[in-house]
Amino acid sequence: MTLWIDADACPRPIREVVMRAAKRRQLALVLVANSSLGLPPAPGMRQVVVPGGADAADHYIIEHANAGDLVVTADIPLADGLVRRGITAINPRGQVYDKASIGERLAVRNLMDELRGAGLAGRGGPAPFSEKDKQSFANALDRLLAKGLGASTPR
């Protein structure tokens, strides 16, 4: 199993939770972003800097993640592509994307995009990231890892 982070918009506390979990469970970790994250090298951890451009990190993750891996992302279209490939995805607030939920989440996201584009909805984003969100994520991550999504051998 490899843990992946769509790192461009991932809150720092979530990256830290995932890095600790990867180290504790001896899992490979890949952080993908459009620019360097400035993280020190660590065993089993790799940083991939993709060229700038729309969805470059998403495309990289879709192309390289495998069934049994776990991806942290707030990007619903990316999560949809992962779920379609049998790859588990979780957002930084601890919500797991699965076949039962991704269709509805994608539809709501697309509807809100259309409403914002038509000036019928505000441009505000999600509520500020909180300590409660971090704890929800950590609990959900622990549950997923305990399920044994894949082999725990680093690549």
N, CA, C and O of each residue as an XYZ file, in Angstrom:
620
protein
N       0.836     -1.180      0.000
C       0.000      0.000      0.000
C       0.880      1.242      0.000
O       1.891      1.316      0.698
N       0.469      2.198     -0.792
C       1.108      3.500     -0.810
C       0.082      4.535     -0.389
O      -1.068      4.482     -0.824
N       0.484      5.470      0.449
C      -0.344      6.612      0.798
C       0.041      7.751     -0.135
O       1.223      8.019     -0.346
N      -0.948      8.407     -0.683
C      -0.738      9.520     -1.590
C      -1.399     10.757     -1.002
O      -2.463     10.666     -0.390
N      -0.769     11.913     -1.187
C      -1.391     13.176     -0.796
C      -1.409     14.103     -2.000
O      -0.370     14.396     -2.593
N      -2.604     14.560     -2.353
C      -2.763     15.638     -3.325
C      -2.414     16.895     -2.525
O      -3.279     17.512     -1.904
N      -1.131     17.259     -2.553
C      -0.571     18.160     -1.545
C      -0.748     19.651     -1.821
O      -0.458     20.462     -0.941
N      -1.204     20.034     -2.982
C      -1.316     21.458     -3.275
C      -2.204     22.197     -2.277
O      -1.848     23.286     -1.828
N      -3.335     21.632     -1.929
C      -4.268     22.317     -1.032
C      -4.475     21.566      0.279
O      -5.376     21.903      1.047
N      -3.666     20.570      0.540
C      -3.827     19.778      1.756
C      -3.315     20.558      2.967
O      -2.175     21.023      2.965
N      -4.140     20.703      3.991
C      -3.681     21.431      5.183
C      -2.450     20.766      5.804
O      -2.352     19.540      5.854
N      -1.521     21.586      6.271
C      -0.283     21.085      6.873
C      -0.541     20.079      7.997
O       0.159     19.069      8.061
N      -1.528     20.311      8.898
C      -1.759     19.316      9.957
C      -2.134     17.934      9.416
O      -1.814     16.916     10.028
N      -2.807     17.905      8.278
C      -3.186     16.611      7.687
C      -1.958     15.937      7.099
O      -1.783     14.728      7.248
N      -1.100     16.713      6.428
C       0.152     16.129      5.919
C       0.943     15.518      7.064
O       1.501     14.429      6.925
N       0.995     16.209      8.188
C       1.748     15.704      9.347
C       1.135     14.415      9.898
O       1.866     13.490     10.253
N      -0.186     14.342      9.973
C      -0.867     13.122     10.443
C      -0.531     11.955      9.520
O      -0.218     10.859      9.985
N      -0.596     12.194      8.207
C      -0.333     11.127      7.242
C       1.141     10.710      7.296
O       1.446      9.521      7.213
N       2.049     11.669      7.432
C       3.472     11.329      7.508
C       3.754     10.464      8.741
O       4.517      9.501      8.664
N       3.145     10.805      9.865
C       3.339      9.992     11.078
C       2.758      8.588     10.894
O       3.376      7.603     11.296
N       1.578      8.497     10.290
C       0.944      7.189     10.067
C       1.790      6.332      9.130
O       1.963      5.136      9.363
N       2.316      6.945      8.071
C       3.155      6.204      7.121
C       4.406      5.685      7.812
O       4.797      4.535      7.614
N       5.029      6.522      8.615
C       6.242      6.110      9.324
C       5.935      4.987     10.314
O       6.656      3.992     10.379
N       4.859      5.158     11.084
C       4.483      4.171     12.102
C       4.171      2.807     11.476
O       4.531      1.770     12.032
N       3.506      2.812     10.330
C       3.098      1.567      9.679
C       4.055      1.125      8.583
O       3.816      0.122      7.909
N       5.132      1.869      8.406
C       6.143      1.582      7.394
C       5.527      1.479      5.999
O       5.756      0.518      5.265
N       4.743      2.494      5.661
C       4.107      2.566      4.350
C       4.815      3.611      3.496
O       5.340      4.598      4.010
N       4.822      3.384      2.209
C       5.345      4.388      1.284
C       4.382      5.569      1.258
O       3.166      5.396      1.349
N       4.940      6.770      1.132
C       4.143      7.988      1.078
C       4.643      8.834     -0.082
O       5.842      9.077     -0.222
N       3.698      9.282     -0.917
C       4.037     10.142     -2.053
C       3.197     11.408     -1.953
O       1.968     11.351     -1.931
N       3.878     12.556     -1.891
C       3.213     13.849     -1.879
C       3.372     14.457     -3.261
O       4.494     14.608     -3.745
N       2.267     14.806     -3.901
C       2.302     15.333     -5.262
C       1.802     16.776     -5.231
O       0.722     17.061     -4.714
N       2.609     17.686     -5.795
C       2.245     19.105     -5.787
C       2.832     19.809     -7.006
O       3.690     19.266     -7.702
N       2.354     21.027     -7.250
C       2.857     21.839     -8.357
C       4.147     22.559     -8.009
O       4.817     23.093     -8.893
N       4.505     22.581     -6.726
C       5.753     23.213     -6.313
C       6.332     22.440     -5.133
O       5.635     21.660     -4.483
N       7.606     22.666     -4.869
C       8.272     21.954     -3.783
C       7.635     22.303     -2.447
O       7.287     23.456     -2.192
N       7.487     21.298     -1.606
C       6.899     21.500     -0.283
C       7.961     21.815      0.762
O       7.636     22.168      1.896
N       9.224     21.689      0.382
C      10.308     21.997      1.297
C      10.402     21.051      2.479
O      10.882     21.431      3.547
N       9.951     19.833      2.293
C      10.014     18.848      3.379
C      11.369     18.154      3.372
O      11.920     17.882      2.305
N      11.909     17.867      4.549
C      13.180     17.143      4.591
C      12.988     15.706      4.114
O      11.901     15.151      4.270
N      14.008     15.101      3.543
C      13.898     13.711      3.109
C      13.583     12.804      4.299
O      14.026     13.051      5.421
N      12.827     11.775      4.039
C      12.485     10.799      5.078
C      12.367      9.428      4.424
O      11.950      9.324      3.271
N      12.729      8.386      5.147
C      12.613      7.038      4.588
C      11.171      6.741      4.177
O      10.229      7.003      4.925
N      11.019      6.194      2.984
C       9.699      5.800      2.499
C       8.855      6.940      1.975
O       7.746      6.710      1.493
N       9.358      8.180      2.059
C       8.590      9.334      1.594
C       9.228      9.918      0.342
O      10.447     10.053      0.246
N       8.366     10.261     -0.618
C       8.834     10.827     -1.871
C       7.972     12.041     -2.196
O       6.755     12.011     -2.013
N       8.598     13.093     -2.671
C       7.878     14.272     -3.115
C       7.968     14.347     -4.635
O       9.056     14.261     -5.203
N       6.830     14.504     -5.282
C       6.800     14.628     -6.734
C       6.294     16.027     -7.064
O       5.197     16.418     -6.666
N       7.114     16.771     -7.797
C       6.712     18.098     -8.255
C       6.334     17.963     -9.721
O       7.162     17.613    -10.563
N       5.067     18.248    -10.012
C       4.569     18.153    -11.383
C       4.603     19.547    -12.007
O       4.579     20.549    -11.293
N       4.658     19.610    -13.334
C       4.630     20.927    -13.976
C       3.348     21.660    -13.608
O       2.313     21.040    -13.362
N       3.430     22.988    -13.574
C       2.229     23.780    -13.309
C       1.185     23.512    -14.364
O       1.495     23.027    -15.452
N      -0.013     23.819    -14.052
C      -1.092     23.606    -15.002
C      -2.273     22.973    -14.314
O      -2.149     22.330    -13.272
N      -3.417     23.172    -14.922
C      -4.655     22.672    -14.345
C      -4.608     21.154    -14.185
O      -4.374     20.421    -15.146
N      -4.829     20.713    -12.991
C      -4.992     19.293    -12.671
C      -3.774     18.424    -12.934
O      -3.917     17.206    -13.044
N      -2.584     18.999    -13.040
C      -1.390     18.191    -13.302
C      -1.143     17.195    -12.173
O      -0.812     16.038    -12.432
N      -1.299     17.628    -10.934
C      -1.105     16.717     -9.803
C      -2.164     15.611     -9.830
O      -1.866     14.446     -9.564
N      -3.386     15.987    -10.151
C      -4.474     15.005    -10.221
C      -4.168     13.932    -11.260
O      -4.333     12.740    -11.004
N      -3.721     14.368    -12.432
C      -3.408     13.414    -13.500
C      -2.275     12.473    -13.089
O      -2.313     11.277    -13.379
N      -1.283     13.019    -12.420
C      -0.168     12.183    -11.967
C      -0.665     11.110    -10.999
O      -0.309      9.939    -11.123
N      -1.482     11.515    -10.048
C      -1.990     10.556     -9.059
C      -2.847      9.496     -9.735
O      -2.690      8.307     -9.459
N      -3.745      9.907    -10.607
C      -4.606      8.950    -11.321
C      -3.756      7.927    -12.079
O      -4.072      6.737    -12.086
N      -2.679      8.392    -12.715
C      -1.839      7.503    -13.519
C      -0.985      6.553    -12.687
O      -0.648      5.463    -13.149
N      -0.631      6.950    -11.471
C       0.340      6.168    -10.701
C      -0.215      5.428     -9.491
O       0.410      4.474     -9.026
N      -1.356      5.831     -8.971
C      -1.937      5.127     -7.814
C      -2.539      3.802     -8.272
O      -2.978      3.658     -9.414
N      -2.548      2.848     -7.362
C      -3.056      1.511     -7.667
C      -4.124      1.102     -6.664
O      -4.215      1.662     -5.572
N      -4.933      0.112     -7.051
C      -5.909     -0.447     -6.117
C      -5.153     -0.885     -4.867
O      -4.068     -1.460     -4.959
N      -5.725     -0.614     -3.708
C      -5.065     -0.923     -2.450
C      -4.341      0.270     -1.861
O      -3.965      0.254     -0.689
N      -4.139      1.323     -2.676
C      -3.524      2.547     -2.181
C      -4.609      3.415     -1.545
O      -5.802      3.148     -1.687
N      -4.176      4.441     -0.853
C      -5.083      5.392     -0.217
C      -4.635      6.797     -0.591
O      -3.463      7.139     -0.435
N      -5.567      7.615     -1.084
C      -5.255      8.969     -1.534
C      -6.005      9.982     -0.682
O      -7.208      9.852     -0.455
N      -5.275     10.996     -0.211
C      -5.872     12.104      0.531
C      -6.057     13.251     -0.449
O      -5.085     13.762     -1.006
N      -7.315     13.658     -0.660
C      -7.610     14.754     -1.575
C      -8.939     15.395     -1.229
O      -9.866     14.728     -0.768
N      -9.023     16.698     -1.457
C     -10.296     17.406     -1.326
C     -10.926     17.609     -2.704
O     -12.013     18.175     -2.817
N     -10.247     17.151     -3.738
C     -10.680     17.342     -5.121
C     -11.686     16.252     -5.494
O     -11.320     15.085     -5.640
N     -12.934     16.633     -5.645
C     -13.983     15.639     -5.894
C     -13.850     14.975     -7.267
O     -14.031     13.760     -7.356
N     -13.539     15.717     -8.350
C     -13.333     15.009     -9.622
C     -12.176     14.004     -9.546
O     -12.268     12.922    -10.126
N     -11.100     14.341     -8.845
C     -10.004     13.388     -8.665
C     -10.506     12.176     -7.887
O     -10.247     11.037     -8.275
N     -11.219     12.417     -6.796
C     -11.753     11.301     -5.999
C     -12.655     10.407     -6.848
O     -12.620      9.184     -6.716
N     -13.458     11.014     -7.716
C     -14.332     10.240     -8.608
C     -13.501      9.327     -9.508
O     -13.814      8.146     -9.654
N     -12.447      9.871    -10.109
C     -11.586      9.054    -10.964
C     -10.920      7.928    -10.199
O     -10.761      6.824    -10.721
N     -10.531      8.202     -8.965
C      -9.893      7.168     -8.143
C     -10.881      6.067     -7.781
O     -10.583      4.881     -7.922
N     -12.049      6.466     -7.315
C     -13.066      5.482     -6.920
C     -13.430      4.596     -8.101
O     -13.622      3.391     -7.936
N     -13.527      5.181     -9.293
C     -13.840      4.389    -10.500
C     -12.761      3.340    -10.769
O     -13.034      2.305    -11.377
N     -11.526      3.612    -10.311
C     -10.417      2.660    -10.500
C     -10.245      1.729     -9.305
O      -9.305      0.935     -9.271
N     -11.145      1.819     -8.325
C     -11.058      0.943     -7.168
C     -10.048      1.397     -6.129
O      -9.568      0.594     -5.329
N      -9.722      2.695     -6.140
C      -8.752      3.260     -5.203
C      -9.506      4.062     -4.147
O     -10.372      4.873     -4.476
N      -9.179      3.836     -2.897
C      -9.842      4.538     -1.803
C      -9.323      5.959     -1.695
O      -8.121      6.196     -1.809
N     -10.229      6.908     -1.475
C      -9.859      8.306     -1.295
C     -10.567      8.846     -0.055
O     -11.679      8.432      0.274
N      -9.904      9.770      0.619
C     -10.442     10.401      1.819
C     -10.123     11.879      1.746
O      -9.053     12.264      1.276
N     -11.053     12.718      2.211
C     -10.750     14.143      2.183
C     -10.136     14.578      3.517
O     -10.204     13.835      4.496
N      -9.539     15.768      3.565
C      -8.846     16.205      4.782
C      -9.739     16.399      6.002
O      -9.240     16.661      7.097
N     -11.033     16.275      5.827
C     -11.954     16.385      6.967
C     -12.446     15.011      7.422
O     -13.298     14.901      8.303
N     -11.883     13.956      6.795
C     -12.177     12.599      7.242
C     -13.329     11.908      6.538
O     -13.741     10.827      6.959
N     -13.858     12.499      5.480
C     -14.947     11.864      4.739
C     -14.355     10.952      3.672
O     -13.540     11.380      2.855
N     -14.774      9.695      3.690
C     -14.271      8.715      2.739
C     -15.144      8.765      1.494
O     -16.373      8.739      1.572
N     -14.486      8.836      0.351
C     -15.195      8.784     -0.924
C     -15.324      7.321     -1.322
O     -14.332      6.592     -1.349
N     -16.540      6.891     -1.631
C     -16.737      5.527     -2.080
C     -17.796      5.510     -3.181
O     -18.350      6.551     -3.534
N     -18.070      4.335     -3.714
C     -19.025      4.226     -4.822
C     -20.407      4.725     -4.437
O     -21.138      5.242     -5.282
N     -20.772      4.576     -3.170
C     -22.100      4.995     -2.721
C     -22.228      6.514     -2.606
O     -23.326      7.049     -2.760
N     -21.126      7.214     -2.337
C     -21.223      8.649     -2.076
C     -20.676      9.543     -3.180
O     -21.073     10.705     -3.272
N     -19.792      9.046     -4.006
C     -19.080      9.929     -4.925
C     -19.987     10.542     -5.991
O     -19.793     11.696     -6.370
N     -20.956      9.803     -6.469
C     -21.852     10.341     -7.491
C     -22.603     11.565     -7.001
O     -22.689     12.575     -7.700
N     -23.149     11.467     -5.791
C     -23.885     12.596     -5.213
C     -22.953     13.776     -4.968
O     -23.311     14.917     -5.262
N     -21.773     13.520     -4.439
C     -20.831     14.607     -4.156
C     -20.403     15.311     -5.437
O     -20.269     16.534     -5.467
N     -20.190     14.529     -6.498
C     -19.799     15.120     -7.773
C     -20.942     15.960     -8.346
O     -20.712     17.052     -8.865
N     -22.174     15.452     -8.251
C     -23.329     16.190     -8.761
C     -23.512     17.512     -8.012
O     -23.767     18.543     -8.633
N     -23.385     17.487     -6.682
C     -23.523     18.710     -5.890
C     -22.417     19.689     -6.243
O     -22.673     20.884     -6.389
N     -21.187     19.197     -6.383
C     -20.065     20.068     -6.745
C     -20.313     20.730     -8.096
O     -20.103     21.933     -8.247
N     -20.760     19.945     -9.082
C     -21.012     20.494    -10.411
C     -22.155     21.506    -10.390
O     -22.082     22.540    -11.055
N     -23.211     21.213     -9.630
C     -24.333     22.145     -9.519
C     -23.874     23.462     -8.894
O     -24.233     24.534     -9.380
N     -23.087     23.389     -7.827
C     -22.603     24.602     -7.180
C     -21.694     25.398     -8.117
O     -21.726     26.628     -8.112
N     -20.886     24.703     -8.919
C     -20.048     25.387     -9.913
C     -20.918     26.169    -10.894
O     -20.629     27.322    -11.215
N     -21.985     25.527    -11.365
C     -22.892     26.186    -12.314
C     -23.585     27.376    -11.670
O     -23.710     28.436    -12.284
N     -24.036     27.200    -10.429
C     -24.716     28.293     -9.741
C     -23.768     29.470     -9.509
O     -24.156     30.624     -9.691
N     -22.530     29.183     -9.111
C     -21.551     30.265     -8.917
C     -21.264     30.958    -10.246
O     -21.160     32.184    -10.300
N     -21.135     30.173    -11.320
C     -20.874     30.739    -12.638
C     -21.993     31.642    -13.112
O     -21.757     32.603    -13.844
N     -23.223     31.333    -12.691
C     -24.377     32.141    -13.079
C     -24.633     33.277    -12.086
O     -25.590     34.036    -12.240
N     -23.776     33.389    -11.069
C     -23.941     34.443    -10.077
C     -25.055     34.178     -9.092
O     -25.511     35.098     -8.412
N     -25.503     32.936     -9.002
C     -26.623     32.587     -8.120
C     -26.192     32.005     -6.785
O     -27.035     31.704     -5.940
N     -24.899     31.843     -6.586
C     -24.394     31.320     -5.314
C     -23.130     32.093     -4.963
O     -22.395     32.535     -5.846
N     -22.889     32.247     -3.684
C     -21.708     32.958     -3.219
C     -20.434     32.223     -3.566
O     -20.457     31.054     -3.951
N     -19.344     32.907     -3.428
C     -18.041     32.329     -3.748
C     -17.315     31.848     -2.510
O     -16.145     31.473     -2.589
N     -17.982     31.851     -1.371
C     -17.349     31.376     -0.143
C     -17.014     29.903     -0.251
O     -17.720     29.136     -0.907
N     -15.945     29.524      0.389
C     -15.534     28.129      0.364
C     -15.998     27.414      1.612
O     -16.907     27.871      2.304
N     -15.373     26.298      1.893
C     -15.733     25.554      3.089
C     -15.333     26.322      4.346
O     -14.543     27.264      4.292
N     -15.887     25.906      5.462
C     -15.541     26.519      6.746
C     -14.038     26.357      6.986
O     -13.426     25.427      6.462
N     -13.447     27.246      7.767
C     -12.013     27.114      8.078
C     -11.721     25.742      8.694
O     -12.527     25.191      9.444
N     -10.556     25.217      8.357
C     -10.126     23.921      8.864
C      -9.921     24.026     10.371
O      -9.309     24.979     10.852
N     -10.436     23.041     11.121
C     -10.398     23.117     12.575
C      -9.691     21.906     13.196
O      -9.378     20.930     12.515
N      -9.456     21.996     14.481
C      -8.879     20.883     15.229
C      -9.829     19.670     15.187
O      -9.386     18.523     15.145
N     -11.119     19.944     15.199
C     -12.117     18.864     15.107
C     -11.995     18.142     13.758
O     -12.103     16.918     13.692
N     -11.771     18.909     12.687
C     -11.576     18.316     11.360
C     -10.336     17.421     11.360
O     -10.359     16.317     10.816
N      -9.266     17.903     11.968
C      -8.025     17.126     12.046
C      -8.272     15.812     12.784
O      -7.802     14.761     12.349
N      -9.004     15.862     13.891
C      -9.281     14.660     14.664
C     -10.176     13.699     13.886
O      -9.965     12.486     13.929
N     -11.165     14.224     13.181
C     -12.038     13.383     12.353
C     -11.230     12.677     11.276
O     -11.437     11.495     11.001
N     -10.303     13.418     10.669
C      -9.449     12.822      9.648
C      -8.580     11.722     10.246
O      -8.508     10.621      9.702
N      -7.922     12.018     11.359
C      -7.027     11.035     11.991
C      -7.786      9.759     12.349
O      -7.273      8.658     12.152
N      -8.996      9.901     12.871
C      -9.800      8.727     13.222
C     -10.180      7.919     11.985
O     -10.090      6.692     11.989
N     -10.607      8.613     10.918
C     -10.984      7.928      9.684
C      -9.772      7.241      9.048
O      -9.879      6.123      8.545
N      -8.628      7.913      9.073
C      -7.405      7.319      8.525
C      -7.044      6.051      9.296
O      -6.732      5.026      8.691
N      -7.085      6.115     10.614
C      -6.778      4.936     11.426
C      -7.715      3.778     11.097
O      -7.276      2.634     10.986
N      -9.013      4.075     10.941
C      -9.977      3.009     10.603
C      -9.641      2.376      9.249
O      -9.665      1.153      9.106
N      -9.328      3.216      8.260
C      -8.992      2.699      6.930
C      -7.728      1.851      6.965
O      -7.674      0.781      6.359
N      -6.715      2.332      7.675
C      -5.464      1.582      7.740
C      -5.640      0.286      8.519
O      -5.008     -0.721      8.199
N      -6.491      0.303      9.534
C      -6.751     -0.911     10.307
C      -7.459     -1.968      9.465
O      -7.304     -3.167      9.700
N      -8.236     -1.515      8.485
C      -8.915     -2.458      7.586
C      -7.925     -3.202      6.705
O      -8.251     -4.236      6.121
N      -6.720     -2.669      6.615
C      -5.698     -3.322      5.792
C      -6.012     -3.214      4.318
O      -6.242     -4.222      3.650
N      -6.024     -1.996      3.808
C      -6.340     -1.767      2.394
C      -5.346     -2.417      1.454
O      -5.664     -2.652      0.288
N      -4.162     -2.709      1.930
C      -3.172     -3.310      1.059
C      -2.012     -3.822      1.895
O      -2.045     -3.743      3.123
N      -1.014     -4.332      1.254
C       0.175     -4.820      1.952
C       0.920     -3.650      2.551
O       0.906     -2.553      1.992
N       1.567     -3.865      3.674
C       2.258     -2.763      4.345
C       3.750     -2.753      4.048
O       4.559     -2.432      4.918
N       4.104     -3.097      2.845
C       5.504     -3.076      2.451
C       5.787     -1.832      1.632
O       5.128     -1.617      0.615
N       6.750     -0.995      2.038
C       7.066      0.203      1.249
C       7.565     -0.187     -0.149
O       8.206     -1.221     -0.337
N       7.250      0.669     -1.107
C       7.722      0.452     -2.487
C       9.005      1.184     -2.700
O       9.570      1.134     -3.793
